[in-house]
Amino acid sequence: MEQRKINYGELIEKYRFLIGGFLTLLLFVSIGVLVYKENFKKQDTEKKVEALENRISDLENRIDQSTKINTTTTVVQAENQATAPAVAGTSSQSSPTITGKVNINTATAAELDTLPGVGPATAQKIISYRQSSGGFKKIEDIMKVSGIKQATFNKLKDKITVN
């Protein structure tokens, strides 16, 4: 029996278009897999960031509620003292109360902190956003601030203004 030697050069020359097509297909499939993985990772990361932002917002709300309970107690005590009859030798001072809407374009951090769903960190984010963007044009623009979503806006919309 005679053994034939395989001439790889001839095989490559004969099937070069087929080999080239296969390699090109392999390249495109590899790129597609990499792009898919990258998009999947990006979406996963975006979901994690959003979940963390929601958790931060919830924690700020809890802190805010705790602060408001303490503030409310202090205001009620101050109002009770202001309405109590004056004792000789003492003065009766009324505590300032906040009435009306809070202007998110001019409010201080302390004023923003009085709003529902806004804690000290969120108040600072609002101030930073308004300084970098030149102010809020409409109250809905507050949702552009990180951590303020539709639910928080719904709590705020009747208590804020931009005028």
N, C-alpha and C positions, 0 to 999 in steps of 0.2 A: 504494500500500500504506500502510496505516495503522499507525503505531507505537503500541504500547500502553506506557504508562508503568507500571512496576512500583511498586505501593504496598507498601512494606516494612511499614508499620504493619499493614495488613490481613493480610499473610502471617504476621507474628509473632503476631497475635491468633488467626489460624486454626490455626496449628501450635504454639501456646505449650506445650501439654502434651507434645508430642513433643520440642520444644526443651528444655524443663525436664527431662524424663526423660533425654535425651541428656547434658545438662550434669551431672546428678546421677550418672549412670553414669560419666562421665569423671572426676568428682571421686573416686568410690569406687575406681576403677582406679588413679588417681594415688596415693591414700593407700595402697592395697595394695602398689604398687610400692615406695614409700618404706619401708614397714614391712618388706617382704621384704629390701630392700637393707640396712637397719639391722640386722636379725637376721643376715644373712649376714656383715656386717662384725664383729658381736659374736662370732659363732662363730669367725671367722678370727682375731680378736684373742685369744680364749680359747685357741685351739690354739697360737698363737705364744707366749703366756705359759706354757703348760704345757711346751712344747718348751724354753723358756729355763730354767724351773725344773728340768727334767730335766738340762739341760746343767750348770747350777750344781751340782746334786747330784752329777753325775759328776765334776766338777772338785773338789768338796769331798772326794769319796771318794779321788781320786788324791792330793790333798794329805794326807789322813788316812793313806793307806797309806804315803806317804813318811815322814810323821811317826812312824808306828808302827814302821817299819823302824829308824829312828834310835833310838826309845825302846827297842825290843827289844834292839838292840845295846848300849845303855847299861845296861839291866837285866841282861843276860847278863854284861856286864863286871863290874857291881857284885856279882852273885851269885858270880862266879868269885873276886872279891877277898874276899868274905865267907867263902867256903869255904876259901880259902888259909890256911895256917898263919900265925899272928900273928908278926910280927917284933918283936924286943925294942924297946921304946920307941914302938910304934905300937899303935893300938887297932883292933879289928876290929868294924865296924858293918855290920849286915845292912840291905839296902835294903828298904823297905816293898813288899809285894806286895799287889795287889788280889785278893781272893778273894770268891766269891759273886756275887750279882747287884747291879746298880747301881740304887738307888732314884731314879727319875726325878723324884720330888717333892722330894728333898732334896739331890741330887747337885750338886756344883760344876761349873763349866764344864770344869775339868781332868778330873774324873771322867767326865763325859759324853763328853769327847773320846777316851776310851779305848775307846769302843764302836765296833763295825764300822759303817762308813757314816756316822759322825758326826764332822765336823770342827769347828774352832773356831766357824765361822759358824752351823752347825746347832746346836751346843751352846748358843750364845747365843739362838737362836730358841726352843729348848726351854725355857730359863729364862724368857724373855719371855712365852711362851705360858702357862707354869704360874703366873706372877705375875699375869697378866691374867685367867686363867680360874679361879683358886683351886685349881689343882693338877689332877693326872690322877686320874680315878676308877678306870680300868682301863688296862692296858698298851696296848690298842688305840687309846686316845685320843691316843697319840703321833703317829698318822697325821693328826691335825688340824693338826699343825705343818707349815708350808709347807716343801716339799722332801722330806718323808718320805712315801714311797709304800709300797705293799705289798711290793715287793722289799726295801727297806731294813728294813721292819718284820720280815720273815721272818728277816733276819740278827740282829735285835735281840731278838726275843721271848723267847729262852732266857737272855738276859743282863740283862734289866731286870725291875724290880718296882715296885709303887706302895705297898707296905706298909713 
